[in-house]
Each structure stands twice: as structure tokens, then as C-alpha cells.
């Protein structure tokens, strides 16, 4: 079925203008995440469709097709740039400008050959669709993988249809009518083009929403400075881990870690350096422990680590590895060195978390009283007391 292309072009121009107005309402509040660029892209594409609509009504064939194609090509380049900005990706020099300049050269060289001119434009549009697919493919996961895959499929299909349209025009025998070459492939191009236009706008909004929700979840569960779990979320995760360990009848180890003389670091080097030390410890802890271990900032310069299914000997080895790794660190331009004291206890998973924390805290107190920069395990009397024996 061959659609009324003039009507379709008018509809796309109207859709582009309305969508640009809608995105413009959000643009002042979203300066760097691609919304403003997408708004500009929508407005540019709407202008391109409007120019093409005027061209289709003219008696002289393709008199305005060249300018329309160039405007549309610029709009498609801005679409790709909008998604790149959302993904916080820098594009190689000439990545976006290359197809636009290639299209301009093609329009100028083929001005006397309508079929070749339109084929050239469709080829450039196909290349730009593939550029957008490449940006989407490399985009980091924002919590909406289905939307990203759908966008890749939609723009990939649009590129394939544009290539078919390009081939159809190049293989056409004879001059084009003033209205151009009408075919089912051209109709499919416009239908998929409208779908990509709408889906791209919808997809960008969904990706923004998912990123915002991820940020909220991050604020609710993570410490803003170290990006470790916060105290409240640590308690939630620990209760689940203890229940799982209890079902398997496996021991659980808990480490309480305190940065030695942290107040002195702040007083000597300033609070910004102190923050660097806290972040550095978080990095060391994250790199030196297992993925199933839970690390949280418990408060100030104090941290807590839960080691599921860990024996007393393994917990001691983990504590010493962590302590020795920290001892070798130098932080910031001042090359500040710091150490940690660690208290550990290993208990049955049926032990209440509050008692486990108390047991490890007493061991930590002994480590600090003993001169700091050391690991101290709770003794058997503390373990028996925690079991209520």
C-alpha cells in the first residue's frame, strides 16, 4: 500500500513542532543531560519536514529538496548528540559533522539528477541512524535495558529501510515524476520514521526517569561520601544474610573497623583530606573483600563488614589483609598515610545482630587500647557470653 506522502510529511512536521514545544518546557531545568539538545533536534527536524512539504507542493521538481535534506540531516545529527550527552559520552571529532558534510556534497553534485539526489539523502540518513544505534549500543545500563534494545531495533530497522529506498531509487529506470518515485518502501520508510521519532522521544524520557530512580535508590541505600552501604541499609541486608546463613548452619564473621587518629588527620590536613581518606578506605575495602561481603559506613570514621559463611581463621586473615593494604596507602597530594584498627568476632548466625556488633566493638576497643593498627579477635568468653552460655 502506498500512503499519501504529502500528508505524512505534514503530520511529521506537526508532530515535531508539538514535541519540541513539550521538551522545551523541560529544557531550562536539564542543561547537560541531552534534553535541550533533543529539543533543538525536534525543532530542526520539524523545520526540515515543513520545507519538504512545501517542496512537494511545488510544480518544479525537487527545487527545495536539497535544503530540506540538509536541515533533516542536521536534526538527525542533533538527535545522536542528545543521546550521547545523556550517556555522558564524548564523540570522536567529525563523527556527527562527517555525514552532514557528505550529504551537502552529494546534494550539490546530484542537483541535476533527482533520483540520485534523493538516494544520496536516504543514504546519509541511513548512516546517521546507524550512528545513533552505535551510541545506544555503547550506552551504560540505566535500569531500562528493554527500552534501549527497542530503540536500537527501531533505529536499525529505519536504517535498513532507508538503504532499501536508496537502492530502489538508484535502480529506477527513467526520469522521476515531479512528485518523485512513490512505492511501498517509501511508505514503510515514513511509517517507521514516525515510529522512531515518537519512540526516540519517549525512550529518552523513560531513560531519564530510570536514571532519576537509580539516583534516589542510591541516596536511600548508600553513603553519599564513600558510596558504601549506609547504616540503615546494612541492617536490612545483614538480616537477610543472617537468615540465609542460619538455614545453612554456617558461621558469620563481623568486623568493626576504625580509622586511627582520624581527628588528627582532619586537624592537620583539613577535612577535605579527611574525606579523601574515608573514600580511599572505601576503595580498599571494596577491592579487597569478596562480592558477597557487606561493607558499610557505620558512622564518622567507623566501618562495619559482614563476612557470611566465614570461619574465625578466615575472618582473621581477611581483617589482616585489609589492615595491611591500608597501611601501604598514601592519600592526596600530601601523601597522607593512615592505619586502621579492627575488631572481629565469629558467631553462629542465630546470634542477634546487636550482640554481634557489641562483641566486635569490644574487640575493636581492645585493638585501639593495645596501640592501634592491629586486628583483635573476640576471645572465647565473649563468644560464650554472646551465645548465652
N, C-alpha and C positions, 0 to 999 in steps of 0.2 A: 504494500500500500504506500502511495506517495502522498505525503502530507502537504498542506498549504504552507510552504516555507516562509512566505511573506508574513503570514500570521504568527508563525513560530518565532521568527526573528523579533517581531514586535512584542510578543509575550516575554521573550528573554530580556529585551531592553527594559520592559516594565518591571520584571522580577528583580533585575539587577539594581534598578533605581530604588525600589522599595527596600530590598535587603541592605543596600548601602545606608539608607536612612536609619534602619534599625540598628545596624552596627555602629553608626556614628554616635548614637546615644550612649554607647558603652565606651567608645574610643578615648574620651578625655581621661577616664579613670584607668586605662590599661595601656600606658605608653610604650612598654617594652615587650609585651608578650604576643605580638602579632595581630592584635585586634585592629589597631589603627591601619596597619598595612593591608589587612584583609578588607577593611572599609574602602581604602583607596583602590584596591583591586576591583571590588564590586562596582564602584563608580566608573572606573576606566572601562570595564567590560560593558557596562550599560551604555556608555557613550559609543563604544565600538559597534554594538548591535544597532543602536539608533542610526549611526552613519550608514551601516549596511542596509538597514530598512529603507532609508532614503535612496540609496543606490539601486535597490530592486525596483523602485517605482519610476526610475528614470528611463527615458527612451534610449539613450546612448548606453550601450552595454559596458559594464564594469568601470564606469567613469570614476566612481568613488571606492571601488573595491580595494585598491591599494592602500589608501589611508585607513579604511575600516580594518583591514587585516593587520596593519601596524598597531593600531590602537588596541585591538583584541590581543595581539601578541604581547604588548606591554602589560595588559591586565593579567594575562596568564603568568607572566614573569613575577608580578607582584604577589599573586596567589602563592607561588612557590616560596617566595621570600617570607611571606606571612607564616607559613608552616615552619620554615627554617628558624625564624625568630622565636616561635613558640617552643621549638625543640632546643633553643639556645645553641644552635649550630652555626658556625661560620661557613660560608660557601666559598669555593675556590674563585679566584679572580676570573672574570669573564664567563662564569658559569651561567648566569642569567642573561647577560648582555649578548653573549655569542649568538644564540638563536634569533634574538630580536634583530641584530645587525645582519645576520644571514638572511632573514626574511625580507629586510629592507632591500638588500641587494637583489634578491630573487624577484621582488615586485618590480624593481626598476628594469631589470634585464628582460622580464617577460611581459612588459606592459602591452606589447602588441599581440600577444598570444593569450587570450582569455583562459583557455583550458590550462595552459602551463602556469599562468598566474595563480589561478585558484588551487591547482595542485601543489604549487610551491607553498602557499599559505597553509594548506592542510598538513603538508609535511612538517613545517615548522611547528604548528600546533601539536602534532603528534610527539615531536621531540620534547616540547615543553611539558606535555602530560607525563612523559617518561621521567623527566627531571623531577616532577612533583612526586612520582612514585618512588624515586630514589631517596628523596628527603624523608618521605613517610616510612620507608623501609628501615632507614637508619635511626629513626626517632626512638628515644628511650621509652620504655613502658611507662605509661601514665595511669595504669589501672583500668584501661578500656581497650584491651587488645582486639576485641571484635570490631570495634569502630575503626581502628586503624587498618585491620585486614579488609574491611568492607570498602574503605576509602581507596586502598591500594588496588582492589579488584575493579572498582568503578572507574578510576582514572586509567588503569591498564586497559580496560575494555574500550574506553574512549580513545586511547592512543591507537589500538588495533583498528577500530572503525575508521579513524582518520587516515591510516595507512591504506586501507581498502579504498577509501574515497579518492585518495591521491592516485592509486593505481588505476581506478576506473576512469579518472579524468585523463591520465596520460595515454591510456589505451583507446580513448574515444576517437573515432574516425570521423572527421568532418568538423566544420566550424560549430561553435556553440550558438544557441539561440540567445537573444537579448536577456532572457530570464535565466540563462545558464543551463546546465545539464541536470535534469530532475530524475531521481532514482530512489529506490528503496534504501540504498546505502546512505544516501544523503539524509533521508527522513530519519533513519536509525541514528545517524550522527547527531541530529538535533535533539532527538528524544534523550539519548544518553548524555548529551551535553547539558540539557536541562537538569537531568538527574544528578550529574556530577556537580553542577552549580549549586543545587539545593543541598545535596548531601555533604559537599565540602563545607558549606556554612554551618550546617547542623553538626557535622563531625567536629569542627573546630570548637564550637560551644561545648559539646559533650566532653572533649578532651580538657578544656579549661575547667569544667565542673569537677571532673575526676581529679585533676591536679589540686584543686582547692580542697577537695575532701581528703586527699592524701596529706595535705599540709595540716588540716585540722586533726587528723589522726596522729600525725607526728607530734603536734603540740600536746595532745592528750596523753601520749604514752612515752614521750622521750624528753630527756633533759635538754633544754634549749642550748646550753653551752657545750656539753660533751657529746650530745646525741646518743648517750646511753639511755637505757630504760630509766624512767623516773621511779620514785619510791612506790607510788600507788600501783603502777602497772607491774612492778616487780612482785609485789604481793600477790596480784592476780595470777601472774604466770607461775609463781612458785607454788601456789596452792594446787594448780593443775599438775605441775611436775611431781609434787609430793604424792598426790593421789595415784599417778601412774607408777611411781617407784614403789608405793605400798602394794599395788596389785602384783608387782613382780618380786616383791620382798627383797629389794635391793637397797643398800645403804646410800645415804645422801650426805655430801660434804658441804659445808658453808664456810666461806672466807669473809672476814671483815678486814678491810684494807684502809689504812690511814696514811696520808702523805706527811712525812716527818717535817716538823718545823715549818709548816705552811705559812703561818703568820709572819715568820721571819722573812720568808721569800717575798711576801706582799710588802712588808715594811721596807725591805732593802731594795727591791727591784720594781715595785709598783704592782698594782692589781692587774694590769694588762698582762704582765709576765706571769702572774699567778694564774690567770685564766689560761695562758698557753700551757702551763704545767698541767693543769687539770685536763685540757684537751689531749696533751701528749700522753698522759697516763691512760686515758680512754682508748687511744690508738694502740698503745702497747697491749692493754688488756684484750682488746678485740682481736688483735693479731695472734696473741699467744695462747688463747683458750680454744676449746672445741666449739663447734657451731651450736651444740645443744646446751652449752653452759649459759647461764643467765648472769649478765653483769649490769649493775645499776649504780647510779649515783645516789647514795643514801642521804647525803646532806653535807654541805660545805665541802671539805676535803676528804670525806669518808665515802668509801665504796663498799659494795657487798657483791659477792659472787656465789651463786649456787652451782654446785657440781653434781648433777644427777648420776646415780649409779657409779659412785666413786668411793673406793676404799680409803682408809686412813693413809696408807702409804702413797697412793696415787694423788690424794689431795695435798699431802706434804710436798711431793715432787712438783705439782702444779704451782703451789704457793712459792716455792723456791725459784722456779723458772721465772715467774712473774717478778719476784723481788730482784733477781739478778739482772733481768732485762732492763728494769727501771734504773738500776744503779749505773748502767752504762750510758744513759741518755744525757744529752746536752740540749737545752731548750733555748730558742731565740738567739738574737744577736749577741746577747750577753753570755751565751753558752752556760746557762744555769744548770747545775746538776742537782738532783734531788733523790731521795730514797723513800721507801715505804716500810711500814710495819704491818705485819699480817697476823691475825689470829684465826685459827681454824678449828673446826670441830667436825667429827663424823658421827652421825646418829642414824638411828632407824627412821624411815620416812613417817612412821606413826607419831613421831615427836612433834608437838605443836611448833609452828614457826617461831612464835615469840620466845620459846625456850631455846630453840636453836640459835636465834640471834643473841640471846643473853649469854649462852655458852661461848659463842665465838667472840663476843665483846669482852668477856672476861679474859680470854686468851690474848686478845689484842692489847688489853691493859697491861698484861704481863710482858708482852713484847716491847711496849713503849717504856715500861719501868725498867726493863733489862738493858736499855741502851739504844733502842730503836734500830732500824734497818735489819730486822730479823723476822723470822716466822716462828710462831709459838703455837703448838697444838694443845688443845684442852687435855687435861690429864684424866685418868680413869675415874677419879672421884667425881669430876664434873659430869662425865658421861653417865655414870650411875645415877647421879642426882637428877639429871635430865630425864632419865627413864623412870624415875620414881622408885628406884630400888634401894 
